[in-house]
Amino acid sequence: MRCPFCGNIDTQVKDSRPAEDHVAIRRRRFCPACGGRFTTYERVQLRDLVVIKTSGRREDFDRDKLERSIRIALQKRPIDPERVDQMISGIVRRLESMGETDIPSKQIGEIVMETLARIDTVAYVRFASVYKNFQAADDFDRFVSELRPEGAPAEK
C-alpha cells in the first residue's frame, strides 16, 4: 500500500482488526520512510458495478461518493456513525446482490431514499431535495405534504 504522505510503496501493517460489523478489515499502517501512520479498510467486493447516469454516461460505482452524499444528508443529525456505516454497507450489498453489473443512478437514488426514510426523515428530505432537483420552496412543500399523514395539519 502506497504511503499517502511520501508515496513510498513499502508500508507496514501494524494492526488489523474487524470493522463495520465484521464486513471489513481495518488496518493501521506505518511508513518506515517518513514515519507516517494511516488507516486502510479492506472490504469484499462481489462484482464491479457500473452506474448508468441519466445522461447515458457510464462510470464505475464509487462507494466513497455514495458515503459522502449520505453523510451530507445526515450532517448534524443524531445518528450513530456506526449505524451509518452499516447502512452504507447494506446498500452496497443490496446493489451487488441484484445480479446486474449495470445499475441506473435513479435506482441507486431510490434505494438510498428508501433507506434514509426509515432512519431519519430530515436526512430523507435533504437527500430528496438534491436527488429530485427541487428548484423552489413549493417543491419542498409538495414533497413534505406527501410525508404527512392524511388529515394532519401543517405546523406553523
C-alpha positions as CSV (number, residue, x, y, z in Angstrom):
1,M,0.0,0.0,0.0
2,R,1.4,3.4,-1.0
3,C,2.0,5.9,1.7
4,P,-0.3,8.9,1.3
5,F,2.3,11.2,2.7
6,C,5.5,10.4,0.9
7,G,4.5,7.9,-1.8
8,N,6.7,5.1,-0.5
9,I,5.3,1.7,-1.7
10,D,6.8,-0.3,1.1
11,T,4.5,0.4,4.1
12,Q,4.0,-2.0,7.1
13,V,0.8,-3.2,8.7
14,K,1.0,-2.6,12.5
15,D,-2.5,-3.7,13.5
16,S,-5.5,-5.4,11.9
17,R,-9.0,-5.8,13.3
18,P,-12.6,-6.4,12.1
19,A,-14.6,-3.2,11.3
20,E,-18.1,-2.3,10.3
21,D,-19.7,-5.3,12.0
22,H,-17.2,-7.8,10.5
23,V,-17.7,-6.9,6.9
24,A,-14.4,-5.0,6.6
25,I,-10.9,-5.2,8.0
26,R,-9.3,-2.0,9.4
27,R,-5.5,-1.9,9.1
28,R,-3.2,0.6,10.8
29,R,-0.2,1.1,8.7
30,F,3.2,2.7,9.2
31,C,5.6,4.1,6.6
32,P,9.3,3.5,7.5
33,A,10.5,6.1,5.1
34,C,8.6,9.2,6.5
35,G,7.2,7.8,9.8
36,G,3.6,8.5,8.7
37,R,0.8,6.5,10.1
38,F,-2.5,5.9,8.3
39,T,-5.6,3.6,8.2
40,T,-6.9,1.5,5.4
41,Y,-10.0,-0.6,5.1
42,E,-10.4,-3.9,3.2
43,R,-13.8,-5.0,2.0
44,V,-15.2,-7.9,0.0
45,Q,-16.4,-6.8,-3.5
46,L,-18.7,-9.3,-5.1
47,R,-18.6,-7.6,-8.6
48,D,-17.6,-4.4,-10.3
49,L,-20.6,-2.2,-10.6
50,V,-21.1,0.4,-13.3
51,V,-23.5,3.3,-12.8
52,I,-25.6,4.4,-15.7
53,K,-26.2,8.2,-15.4
54,T,-29.4,9.8,-16.6
55,S,-27.4,11.3,-19.5
56,G,-26.4,7.8,-20.6
57,R,-22.9,8.2,-19.4
58,R,-21.3,5.2,-17.6
59,E,-19.0,5.4,-14.6
60,D,-17.6,3.0,-12.1
61,F,-19.5,2.7,-8.9
62,D,-17.8,4.7,-6.1
63,R,-18.6,3.6,-2.6
64,D,-16.9,6.8,-1.2
65,K,-19.1,9.0,-3.4
66,L,-22.2,7.2,-2.0
67,E,-20.9,7.6,1.5
68,R,-20.2,11.3,1.1
69,S,-23.7,12.1,-0.2
70,I,-25.3,10.1,2.6
71,R,-23.1,11.8,5.3
72,I,-24.0,15.2,3.9
73,A,-27.7,14.4,4.2
74,L,-27.1,13.1,7.8
75,Q,-24.9,16.1,8.8
76,K,-25.7,17.3,12.3
77,R,-28.4,14.6,12.8
78,P,-28.4,12.4,15.9
79,I,-27.4,9.2,14.0
80,D,-24.6,6.9,15.3
81,P,-21.7,6.8,12.8
82,E,-21.6,3.0,13.2
83,R,-25.2,2.8,12.1
84,V,-24.4,5.0,9.0
85,D,-21.5,2.6,8.1
86,Q,-23.9,-0.4,8.4
87,M,-26.5,1.4,6.3
88,I,-23.9,2.1,3.5
89,S,-22.6,-1.5,3.6
90,G,-26.2,-2.7,3.4
91,I,-26.9,-0.5,0.3
92,V,-23.8,-1.7,-1.4
93,R,-24.6,-5.4,-0.6
94,R,-28.1,-4.9,-2.0
95,L,-26.7,-3.3,-5.2
96,E,-24.2,-6.2,-5.6
97,S,-26.7,-8.9,-5.0
98,M,-29.1,-7.5,-7.6
99,G,-27.4,-9.7,-10.2
100,E,-26.7,-6.8,-12.6
101,T,-23.4,-5.1,-13.1
102,D,-25.0,-2.0,-14.8
103,I,-27.2,-0.1,-12.4
104,P,-29.1,3.1,-13.3
105,S,-28.3,6.0,-11.0
106,K,-32.0,6.5,-10.5
107,Q,-32.3,3.1,-8.9
108,I,-29.4,3.8,-6.5
109,G,-31.1,7.1,-5.5
110,E,-34.4,5.3,-4.8
111,I,-32.7,2.7,-2.6
112,V,-30.8,5.5,-0.7
113,M,-34.0,7.4,-0.2
114,E,-35.9,4.3,0.9
115,T,-33.2,3.6,3.5
116,L,-32.9,7.2,4.7
117,A,-36.7,7.4,5.1
118,R,-36.5,4.6,7.7
119,I,-33.6,6.2,9.6
120,D,-34.2,9.9,9.6
121,T,-36.9,12.0,8.0
122,V,-34.9,15.2,7.8
123,A,-32.0,13.4,6.1
124,Y,-34.5,11.8,3.7
125,V,-35.9,15.3,2.8
126,R,-32.3,16.7,2.4
127,F,-31.3,13.9,0.1
128,A,-34.5,14.1,-1.9
129,S,-34.1,17.8,-2.4
130,V,-30.8,17.2,-4.3
131,Y,-31.9,13.9,-5.9
132,K,-35.2,15.2,-7.2
133,N,-33.6,18.6,-8.0
134,F,-36.0,20.9,-6.1
135,Q,-36.0,24.3,-7.7
136,A,-38.4,26.3,-5.4
137,A,-39.9,26.3,-1.9
138,D,-43.1,24.9,-3.5
139,D,-41.2,21.7,-4.4
140,F,-40.3,21.2,-0.8
141,D,-43.9,22.0,0.3
142,R,-45.4,19.4,-2.0
143,F,-42.8,16.8,-1.1
144,V,-43.2,17.3,2.7
145,S,-47.0,17.3,2.4
146,E,-46.8,13.8,1.0
147,L,-44.9,12.7,4.1
148,R,-47.7,13.9,6.5
149,P,-50.4,11.5,7.4
150,E,-53.8,12.3,5.9
151,G,-55.7,15.0,7.9
152,A,-52.6,16.1,9.9
153,P,-52.3,19.9,9.9
154,A,-49.1,21.5,8.7
155,E,-47.1,23.0,11.6
156,K,-46.9,26.8,11.7
